[in-house]
Amino acid sequence: MQNDTRTSVTQKFDAYQPSKSTLVWACAGAAVATMIIGFNWGGWVTGGTSRDLATTAGNVARGELASSICIERFNAAPDAASRLVELKAIPSASAKRQFVEAGGWATMPGATSPDRRGAEACSIALAA
C-alpha cells in the first residue's frame, strides 16, 4: 500500500496561518467593500447630502402648508366665487401664481412677501 501524503482542503484550512500583512490587507479590503456596498445600495449618505435632503423636505412641507392656508384664505374671501372665475380664465400658470400673490392669499402670517411655492400650489389647486 502506498502512503497517502495528500492533504484535504479542511486540513489545509486548519493548518493555514496568515501573515500580519495579509490580515491587514484583508481588513482594508473588507472595509472598502463595505463602504462601496453601503453607499451604492445600502442607502448611506454623507452629512452634506443629508442636510440637502432635510432642507428640501422642509421647503416642500412649508410650501404645502402655505398652499393649504392660501386655499382657506381664498375660499373665505367674500368675493371668492368671482375671483375663482377670474383665476380659471387666466391661461398661464405663472400668471395664475401672480394673481394669487397679488391677492394677498399666499402671504403667510408674520411675513411681508408671499410664499412662491405656496402661491404656485394654491393656484394649481384652485384652478383644478
N, C-alpha and C positions, 0 to 999 in steps of 0.2 A: 504494500500500500504506500501511496505517496503521502507525504506530509503536506496538508493544505495550509499554505502560508498566506493565502489571500485573506484580506480583512473585509468585513462587511461595512456598509455605509454607516451603520449605527456605531460600530466600533471606531471608525474614523472620526465620526462626530464627537464621540465621547473623549477621544484622545486629542482632539484639536485644542490648542491653546494659542489664541490670537495675541499678537504683539500689541503694545500700547498704542502705537501709531495706527494700527488697523482699527482699534476700538474708537479712537478719536475721530478718524475719518468716517466710520460708520455712524457715529452720533451726529456729526456735522451733516452728513447726507440725509439722515432721518429728519433732522431739524429743517433743512431746506425743503425736503419733500412735504413735510407737514405744513410749512408756510405756503407753498405753492398750492397745495390742495385746499387749504383753509381760505386763502384769498380768492381763488378762482371758483371754487364750488361750495365752500363752506359758509359763505355769507359774511366773512370777516371784512371789516372796513377800517380805514385809517381814521385818526381823530379828525382830520380836515374834512374827509368825506362825511363823517358822522355829523359834524357841525353844519355842513351844507345841506344835508338831508333834513336836519332839525329846523333850520331856517326856512327851507322851502315848505315844509309841513306847517310851520307856524303861519307863514304868509297865506297859504291856501286856506287854512282854518279861519284866519282873520277875514279873508275875502268872503268866505261862506257866511260868516256871522254878519258882516256888513251887508251882504246881499239880503239876508233874512230881515234885518232891521229896515233896509231900504224898501222892501216889498211891503212891510207892515205900515211904514210911514206913507207910502204912495197910496195904498188902499184906504188909509184913514183920512186922507185929504178930502175936503168937501166936494171938489170937482174931479174926483178920481175917474169917473166914467168918461168924461170928455177928454181928460188927459190921456187915458188909455187909448182912445180912438186916435188922438194925435200921435202917440208913440207908435202905434201899429202902422200908421201911414208913412212913417219915415223909412226910406229904403235901405240905408246903410247901417251897419252895426255900430260904427264909430259915431255916427250922428245920433243914434239912439242912446248911446252911452253919454254923449254930451248933453242930450236933452234931460236925462236923469240927473246928471251932475248939476246942470243949471237950475233944475227944480229944487235942489237942496235936499233931496231924499237920501242921497248917498253920503252926506256929511254926517259923520258919527258924533255922538255927544262928546263935547270937550275938544273936538277937532275944528280946525279952521278951514281945511280943504277937504273935498270929497275923496273917498277911497276909490281908487281907479278899478281895482278888481271887483269890489263890491258893486260899483255902478255898472260895470260890464255884465256881471252875472245877474244883477237886478233887471237890467234892460232885456236880457235874453229871456229870463223867466216871465216877465210881464208881457212880452211880445208873443210868447208861445200860446 
